[in-house]
């Protein structure tokens, strides 16, 4: 029994370390970059870890209990999906910053003045009307994501969907490696499932701590830190985009996803 608790404790700390993997940090940073409060960033980390743990339990449990075997091409495809997700997150961050820069060229609080003719009896004269560009973004370029953000961005469930999906996708790629590690060291399936659960709890805690720390520069609302926050968002977007492209090339051509000889080592 002592050895069981020792192994489970090891799984908890390995789960916390797992949260610091580069692709995890980069992906969650692009999401946290839009947060305004440390509490919100912590919630993002918790939801990301929850999604990751759910996938680990389902896929890893299937491998342990039912002997599921993941073919190399399927495993590489799951990792390639992570690369695509990093690319998309990077593009979303960069386009969001660019829209913010364009909007900042208008004096805050000022409204565009438009002159419209009005008729009153036999007289026709004009009145200037103020239009807030943020309240009426007809002329602004709209994307499906910006439309969703504008209409549902204030809803807590919507804000948590993105990190949940990202966590689930990352769990797909990492579950095989964790389950295979368990199989090589634990022969008891029940102990193996407990290990996966505690590993997931460690990942949740580790990601909560990490997102809270990462969010600190982004949550500065004082005007002195506005440029720093914008620069960090650009940096996170560029890093996510470049790392995603690197992963896509490595998985697609070096590891052989798009060739006739795929080589996949769960990690």
SEMARNU-895752 format. One line per field, with one value per residue (C-alpha): x, y, z; residue in three letters; residue number from 1. Coordinates in Angstrom, 3 decimals, padded with zeros to 6 digits. Layout:
<nodes>
px: (X:...)
py: (Y:...)
pz: (Z:...)
residuo: (ALA:...)
num: (NUM:...)
</nodes>
This chain:
<nodes>
px: (000.000:002.880:004.305:000.887:000.617:004.201:003.525:000.306:002.121:004.735:001.929:000.597:003.929:004.505:001.110:002.154:005.348:003.345:001.543:004.843:005.365:006.173:003.125:000.847:002.400:002.294:-001.320:-002.637:-000.641:-002.451:-005.750:-004.679:-003.371:-006.963:-007.759:-008.157:-008.010:-005.806:-008.943:-010.102:-006.695:-006.791:-010.212:-008.842:-006.040:-008.503:-010.785:-007.835:-006.638:-010.153:-010.406:-006.957:-007.829:-011.104:-009.306:-006.506:-009.053:-011.087:-008.282:-005.748:-008.381:-009.257:-005.614:-005.204:-008.509:-009.211:-005.764:-006.532:-003.738:-003.254:-001.733:001.208:-000.715:-003.583:-001.155:000.646:-002.682:-003.631:-000.316:-000.696:-004.067:-002.286:000.068:-002.910:-004.536:-001.386:-001.321:-004.961:-004.508:-001.501:-003.381:-006.374:-004.144:-002.312:-005.456:-007.053:-004.088:-004.137:-007.817:-007.090:-004.315:-006.628:-009.343:-006.878:-006.248:-009.649:-009.522:-011.022:-014.502:-014.772:-017.405:-017.423:-019.520:-021.753:-023.990:-027.444:-030.074:-033.460:-036.573:-039.018:-041.833:-040.393:-036.977:-034.127:-031.142:-028.484:-027.705:-024.465:-024.918:-022.413:-021.751:-019.645:-017.455:-017.450:-021.189:-021.814:-018.976:-020.661:-017.587:-015.162:-013.998:-015.866:-014.843:-016.878:-014.734:-015.122:-018.885:-019.029:-016.837:-019.026:-022.319:-021.328:-018.063:-019.779:-021.084:-018.925:-019.665:-018.521:-015.304:-014.498:-015.257:-011.994:-009.592:-011.740:-011.433:-007.706:-007.223:-009.181:-007.074:-003.820:-005.066:-005.656:-002.022:-000.602:-002.877:-001.155:002.250:000.879:-001.075:001.905:004.042:001.470:001.339:005.096:005.167:001.729:000.154:-003.015:-005.594:-007.330:-004.064:-003.419:-006.732:-006.045:-002.670:-004.315:-006.799:-004.145:-001.931:-004.848:-005.364:-001.705:-002.037:-005.033:-003.216:-000.050:-001.906:-003.856:-000.614:001.009:-001.848:-002.035:001.655:001.507:-001.494:000.132:001.681:-001.547:-003.836:-002.178:-004.897:-002.854:-002.093:001.648:001.448:-000.852:001.971:003.680:000.464:-000.015:003.570:003.218:000.075:001.918:004.837:002.544:000.816:004.085:005.526:002.339:002.246:005.937:005.924:002.771:004.358:007.488:005.442:003.370:006.508:008.155:005.073:004.083:007.446:010.118:007.888:006.222:002.520:002.371:004.813:004.569:006.495:005.036:007.144:005.380:006.715:004.132:005.555)
py: (000.000:002.354:001.797:002.542:005.927:006.731:005.986:007.993:010.927:010.671:010.780:013.986:015.765:014.384:015.790:019.213:018.974:017.848:021.191:022.929:021.190:023.838:023.207:023.434:026.699:028.299:027.298:028.486:031.731:032.759:032.309:033.934:036.947:038.127:037.871:040.940:039.393:036.783:034.951:034.606:033.266:030.733:029.570:029.120:026.955:024.853:024.306:023.481:020.926:019.493:018.943:017.388:015.086:013.950:012.829:011.191:009.205:008.110:007.268:006.180:004.102:002.388:001.524:000.144:-001.720:-002.836:-002.871:-000.238:000.162:003.518:003.162:005.477:007.457:008.090:009.141:011.510:012.905:013.775:015.571:017.304:018.613:020.263:021.967:023.278:024.496:026.415:028.017:029.070:030.425:032.434:033.912:034.761:036.572:038.530:039.566:040.592:042.823:044.340:045.199:046.753:048.900:050.066:050.935:052.829:055.291:056.755:059.013:057.084:058.294:060.231:059.394:059.752:062.638:062.074:064.642:063.526:065.670:066.030:067.680:069.649:070.910:072.993:073.246:070.804:071.070:068.815:067.495:065.895:062.490:060.685:057.021:054.987:052.711:050.017:050.090:050.035:048.051:047.907:049.047:046.918:043.637:040.860:037.242:034.338:034.382:038.148:037.804:035.085:037.113:040.191:038.391:035.795:037.108:038.207:034.720:032.685:029.322:030.716:032.063:028.612:026.633:027.572:026.384:023.264:022.325:023.077:020.897:018.028:018.154:018.184:015.266:013.250:013.544:012.889:010.167:007.308:008.141:008.403:005.141:003.256:004.506:003.148:-000.228:-000.673:-000.005:-000.963:-004.351:-003.652:-001.878:-000.282:001.233:002.394:004.257:005.898:006.974:008.580:010.402:011.767:012.636:014.656:016.429:017.384:018.714:020.829:022.338:022.899:024.663:026.808:028.003:028.553:030.514:032.733:033.602:034.013:036.328:038.867:041.028:040.893:041.903:045.271:047.776:050.912:052.914:052.649:048.914:049.107:048.900:046.121:044.087:044.613:043.628:040.470:039.513:039.967:037.917:035.109:035.060:034.954:032.202:030.134:030.542:029.715:026.775:025.419:025.644:023.916:021.103:020.723:020.358:017.927:015.741:015.880:015.251:014.282:011.844:010.787:011.603:012.659:010.044:006.286:005.435:007.155:006.857:007.735:007.545:008.620:011.401)
pz: (000.000:000.749:-002.708:-004.224:-002.511:-003.401:-007.055:-007.029:-005.430:-008.159:-010.731:-009.177:-009.471:-012.966:-013.896:-012.624:-014.654:-017.682:-017.585:-018.387:-021.745:-024.392:-026.583:-023.529:-022.342:-025.789:-026.442:-023.094:-023.277:-026.459:-024.605:-021.343:-023.295:-023.640:-019.933:-017.747:-014.279:-012.572:-011.413:-015.003:-016.022:-013.184:-014.352:-017.873:-016.510:-014.520:-017.515:-019.785:-017.238:-016.929:-020.676:-020.724:-017.822:-019.393:-022.537:-020.558:-018.554:-021.589:-024.028:-021.409:-019.643:-022.902:-023.485:-019.954:-019.657:-023.214:-024.782:-027.390:-029.923:-031.646:-035.149:-035.915:-038.516:-036.083:-033.356:-035.717:-036.894:-033.304:-032.828:-036.199:-035.040:-032.115:-034.577:-036.554:-033.356:-032.371:-035.815:-035.524:-031.984:-033.130:-036.080:-033.885:-031.401:-034.094:-035.943:-032.641:-031.813:-035.294:-034.948:-031.556:-033.054:-035.841:-033.331:-031.126:-033.936:-033.126:-030.065:-027.141:-026.319:-029.542:-032.083:-035.830:-037.035:-040.031:-041.643:-042.714:-044.448:-042.773:-044.101:-041.966:-044.095:-046.903:-045.356:-045.776:-043.488:-042.049:-038.590:-037.482:-035.891:-033.720:-034.360:-032.013:-034.199:-031.532:-031.064:-034.818:-036.394:-039.814:-041.656:-039.685:-041.097:-039.354:-038.944:-037.538:-034.399:-033.896:-034.410:-031.755:-029.393:-029.829:-029.241:-026.656:-025.207:-022.007:-021.265:-018.912:-020.610:-023.967:-022.436:-021.065:-024.242:-025.941:-023.199:-022.702:-026.391:-026.390:-023.302:-024.854:-028.029:-026.067:-024.015:-027.184:-028.171:-024.699:-023.386:-025.207:-023.743:-020.200:-020.517:-021.958:-019.077:-016.654:-018.420:-018.168:-014.415:-013.027:-013.668:-011.678:-013.936:-010.942:-009.752:-013.303:-013.459:-010.109:-011.442:-014.503:-012.278:-009.911:-012.879:-014.250:-010.930:-010.927:-014.469:-013.470:-010.476:-012.484:-015.270:-012.812:-011.237:-014.619:-016.158:-013.088:-013.391:-017.173:-016.923:-014.594:-017.371:-019.402:-016.551:-015.998:-016.825:-016.062:-019.224:-018.537:-019.269:-022.298:-024.835:-022.883:-022.853:-026.582:-027.266:-025.191:-027.100:-030.383:-029.075:-027.897:-031.270:-033.210:-030.998:-031.292:-035.076:-035.581:-033.172:-034.809:-038.260:-036.947:-035.407:-038.572:-040.702:-038.279:-037.889:-041.530:-043.188:-040.640:-038.726:-041.962:-041.573:-045.232:-046.445:-046.800:-043.627:-040.541:-037.385:-034.132:-030.600:-027.972:-025.790)
residuo: (UNK:UNK:UNK:UNK:UNK:UNK:UNK:UNK:UNK:UNK:UNK:UNK:UNK:UNK:UNK:UNK:UNK:UNK:UNK:UNK:UNK:UNK:UNK:UNK:UNK:UNK:UNK:UNK:UNK:UNK:UNK:UNK:UNK:UNK:UNK:UNK:UNK:UNK:UNK:UNK:UNK:UNK:UNK:UNK:UNK:UNK:UNK:UNK:UNK:UNK:UNK:UNK:UNK:UNK:UNK:UNK:UNK:UNK:UNK:UNK:UNK:UNK:UNK:UNK:UNK:UNK:UNK:UNK:UNK:UNK:UNK:UNK:UNK:UNK:UNK:UNK:UNK:UNK:UNK:UNK:UNK:UNK:UNK:UNK:UNK:UNK:UNK:UNK:UNK:UNK:UNK:UNK:UNK:UNK:UNK:UNK:UNK:UNK:UNK:UNK:UNK:UNK:UNK:UNK:UNK:UNK:UNK:UNK:UNK:UNK:UNK:UNK:UNK:UNK:UNK:UNK:UNK:UNK:UNK:UNK:UNK:UNK:UNK:UNK:UNK:UNK:UNK:UNK:UNK:UNK:UNK:UNK:UNK:UNK:UNK:UNK:UNK:UNK:UNK:UNK:UNK:UNK:UNK:UNK:UNK:UNK:UNK:UNK:UNK:UNK:UNK:UNK:UNK:UNK:UNK:UNK:UNK:UNK:UNK:UNK:UNK:UNK:UNK:UNK:UNK:UNK:UNK:UNK:UNK:UNK:UNK:UNK:UNK:UNK:UNK:UNK:UNK:UNK:UNK:UNK:UNK:UNK:UNK:UNK:UNK:UNK:UNK:UNK:UNK:UNK:UNK:UNK:UNK:UNK:UNK:UNK:UNK:UNK:UNK:UNK:UNK:UNK:UNK:UNK:UNK:UNK:UNK:UNK:UNK:UNK:UNK:UNK:UNK:UNK:UNK:UNK:UNK:UNK:UNK:UNK:UNK:UNK:UNK:UNK:UNK:UNK:UNK:UNK:UNK:UNK:UNK:UNK:UNK:UNK:UNK:UNK:UNK:UNK:UNK:UNK:UNK:UNK:UNK:UNK:UNK:UNK:UNK:UNK:UNK:UNK:UNK:UNK:UNK:UNK:UNK:UNK:UNK:UNK:UNK:UNK:UNK:UNK:UNK:UNK:UNK:UNK:UNK)
num: (1:2:3:4:5:6:7:8:9:10:11:12:13:14:15:16:17:18:19:20:21:22:23:24:25:26:27:28:29:30:31:32:33:34:35:36:37:38:39:40:41:42:43:44:45:46:47:48:49:50:51:52:53:54:55:56:57:58:59:60:61:62:63:64:65:66:67:68:69:70:71:72:73:74:75:76:77:78:79:80:81:82:83:84:85:86:87:88:89:90:91:92:93:94:95:96:97:98:99:100:101:102:103:104:105:106:107:108:109:110:111:112:113:114:115:116:117:118:119:120:121:122:123:124:125:126:127:128:129:130:131:132:133:134:135:136:137:138:139:140:141:142:143:144:145:146:147:148:149:150:151:152:153:154:155:156:157:158:159:160:161:162:163:164:165:166:167:168:169:170:171:172:173:174:175:176:177:178:179:180:181:182:183:184:185:186:187:188:189:190:191:192:193:194:195:196:197:198:199:200:201:202:203:204:205:206:207:208:209:210:211:212:213:214:215:216:217:218:219:220:221:222:223:224:225:226:227:228:229:230:231:232:233:234:235:236:237:238:239:240:241:242:243:244:245:246:247:248:249:250:251:252:253:254:255:256:257:258:259:260:261:262:263:264:265:266:267)
</nodes>
